[in-house]
Amino acid sequence: MAYVIAEPCIGTKDSACVDACPVDCIHPKKDEAGHGETDQLFIDPVECIDCGACVPVCPVSAIYAGDDLPEVAFYNVGTIDDAIAKGAKLAAEG
């Protein structure tokens, strides 16, 4: 299962995870449409290779494996399916 970026990312949008990702699956990047309007970053589950490189570099510990995501992390994104859908939508628009 792909990794998910949870609510601690809201308002932070630190790009350390973007830089660490070997397959560029974290969106929106600073130069992509929607970066200014989006309050957090999202991982495209189709592009994610489940390597976990993004996890240790996140300064706010917002990245979890989908199976390990605590329920409290969903208050902004809804369900795991909502988070995955948001990530895929942003990637498609980028």
C-alpha positions as semicolon CSV with decimal commas, in nm:
position;residue;x (nm);y (nm);z (nm)
1;M;0,000;0,000;0,000
2;A;0,122;0,349;-0,084
3;Y;0,236;0,603;0,170
4;V;0,001;0,882;0,276
5;I;0,073;1,235;0,395
6;A;-0,147;1,319;0,694
7;E;-0,268;1,637;0,867
8;P;0,060;1,745;1,030
9;C;0,162;1,857;0,679
10;I;-0,117;2,116;0,667
11;G;0,037;2,459;0,640
12;T;0,390;2,316;0,636
13;K;0,436;2,175;0,285
14;D;0,806;2,119;0,350
15;S;0,970;1,987;0,034
16;A;1,222;1,752;0,198
17;C;0,996;1,458;0,109
18;V;0,971;1,575;-0,251
19;D;1,350;1,588;-0,275
20;A;1,387;1,242;-0,118
21;C;1,135;1,068;-0,342
22;P;1,311;0,871;-0,619
23;V;1,000;0,858;-0,842
24;D;0,858;1,212;-0,798
25;C;0,521;1,091;-0,667
26;I;0,463;1,374;-0,417
27;H;0,250;1,663;-0,541
28;P;0,205;1,948;-0,588
29;K;0,567;2,047;-0,624
30;K;0,657;2,414;-0,579
31;D;0,658;2,467;-0,957
32;E;0,330;2,280;-1,023
33;A;-0,012;2,433;-1,062
34;G;-0,210;2,432;-0,741
35;H;0,084;2,447;-0,501
36;G;-0,017;2,783;-0,360
37;E;-0,381;2,687;-0,320
38;T;-0,326;2,343;-0,164
39;D;-0,276;2,334;0,211
40;Q;-0,068;2,014;0,214
41;L;0,123;1,775;-0,011
42;F;-0,015;1,443;-0,134
43;I;0,138;1,116;-0,256
44;D;0,015;0,969;-0,584
45;P;-0,054;0,603;-0,497
46;V;-0,003;0,488;-0,855
47;E;0,345;0,640;-0,877
48;C;0,453;0,552;-0,520
49;I;0,687;0,251;-0,506
50;D;0,654;0,210;-0,127
51;C;1,023;0,273;-0,067
52;G;0,968;0,489;0,243
53;A;1,244;0,738;0,156
54;C;1,009;1,025;0,238
55;V;0,927;0,912;0,592
56;P;1,249;0,994;0,781
57;V;1,298;1,333;0,614
58;C;0,952;1,472;0,698
59;P;1,011;1,741;0,964
60;V;0,657;1,706;1,104
61;S;0,626;1,324;1,093
62;A;0,324;1,342;0,863
63;I;0,400;1,046;0,636
64;Y;0,268;0,698;0,710
65;A;0,234;0,371;0,526
66;G;-0,134;0,348;0,434
67;D;-0,184;0,050;0,664
68;D;-0,024;0,232;0,959
69;L;-0,208;0,563;0,932
70;P;-0,367;0,654;1,266
71;E;-0,737;0,743;1,249
72;V;-0,678;1,088;1,399
73;A;-0,472;1,175;1,093
74;F;-0,784;1,162;0,877
75;Y;-0,971;1,458;1,022
76;N;-0,869;1,679;0,730
77;V;-0,855;1,429;0,444
78;G;-1,146;1,200;0,533
79;T;-1,060;0,836;0,468
80;I;-0,755;0,664;0,323
81;D;-0,946;0,645;-0,006
82;D;-1,006;1,023;0,008
83;A;-0,635;1,088;0,068
84;I;-0,535;0,858;-0,217
85;A;-0,791;1,018;-0,451
86;K;-0,664;1,369;-0,367
87;G;-0,306;1,264;-0,439
88;A;-0,400;1,104;-0,771
89;K;-0,608;1,406;-0,874
90;L;-0,324;1,648;-0,804
91;A;-0,079;1,431;-0,994
92;A;-0,313;1,419;-1,295
93;E;-0,359;1,796;-1,292
94;G;0,014;1,865;-1,254
